[in-house]
Amino acid sequence: MLAAPSTGLKSGPRSTLGIDTKSLHRNPTKSARQKDRSSMGDKKMRYGLQRVAQSLLFDHTAEKQHRVCNCCRSTNGNGVDIFRTKDGKNARFGNLVKCGSVWHCAVCAGVVTEERRGEVQAGMNAWAKQGGNVYLMTLTFPHTIAQGLGDVLPLYAKAEQTFKNSKTFKAAREQHDWAGTIRGLEVTFGRNGWHPHTHVMIFAKDGMLDDTGTVDALRSAWIAALIKHGLAENSQLNDMMQHAFDLQGGDYAAEYIAKFGHEPKLISTWGAAREVTKGHSKIGLSNINGNTHATPFMLLAWYEQGDTEAGAKFVEYAKAFEGRRMLTWSPGLKAKLLPNEAERTDEELAAMEAELPEEELAATLEGDEWNLVLSRNARGELLQIAAQYGAEGVKALLEELRERKATHSGRHWAKRMFGGGDTTCH
Ligand SMILES: [Zn+2]
């Protein structure tokens, strides 16, 4: 069944199918909004954020563009397939080129982090079966608003290396029978500037937290590494003793990995922001309250709402994080815990987006139809409507898009699509 037809929106374009596409965009009821925060709402948001990153990272003067610029725009084959589940709850594209960049692309990050989370979870389960415990060590440093991310990140990586090579670290590893570690790198932005930090999951035997001598020694070794690489001074010792190092037991590691790659806060802020008139609410970096930190994708959402400073911060972050690894298993740990797990790159994971359960092909868009969708910046909307209304909804939306004005950036992109197989976005 299709949606109930128009509710008096006489000016709305009507498709030949008799579906008033405006009825597909009625003000959502409370329950519909709640639904929107589920899978399709999340996907739509990710396409929106990816589009913002594409416009920010596109460089008119460059010969080769950042790979996110082309993600989910160019095709691998003839036309763009749209698959949907029979229950109308989910949809996905087929045949699209993926970038696989977890730092820059909200669409690929969604797919890749979910796969990586599953691997870590499986590793933790395997270790628990062997009677082991997983600790969560969190490392950071006292940062200020004046520090550029491109300057501090290389120093931070050096401090981590010094810490890992320290006698203290090696002694703890020996003493508590570590099977290995998984290091997760993250960054947020707050009132005190960039906040890079690492969460290190330590696969060890029970009892490490009881060994306060080892915990204190690790804390001191981390602080010494920060001072050595100029990320802190002796005068900040008290502050660092309290905030730069933390070691927690198993539940914390489980909680960390359960939330890995999820941005629930972003989804709710983004959703709320979309409901107010664009430009009405400028959140602004200066309005970050207390210790609240923004994730990089949140910066994109703010930029889209008119906060240019947030856009500049995202560009700074994008450059600094290029080529860095998000999750790093120490050598041999994955083979030990998950001997049958194939080693796959982020690019491979992003490309092999899983088929949906009981999916069906809803439509295949030709080049000019896909161009239309790109020029109206409507990929997320198309997926949402394809999920809910299937082939007829897709047709109706295409009709409506023809009536809609192309966005400036949309026109810019459309010109470059299907232009002789060019896979860069210049
Ligand atoms: Zn991507």
Boltz pocket constraint, residues with backbone or C-beta under 6 A from the ligand:
constraints:
  - pocket:
      binder: B
      contacts: [[A, 67], [A, 68], [A, 71], [A, 72], [A, 98], [A, 99], [A, 100], [A, 101], [A, 105], [A, 106], [A, 107], [A, 108], [A, 109], [A, 350]]
      max_distance: 6.0
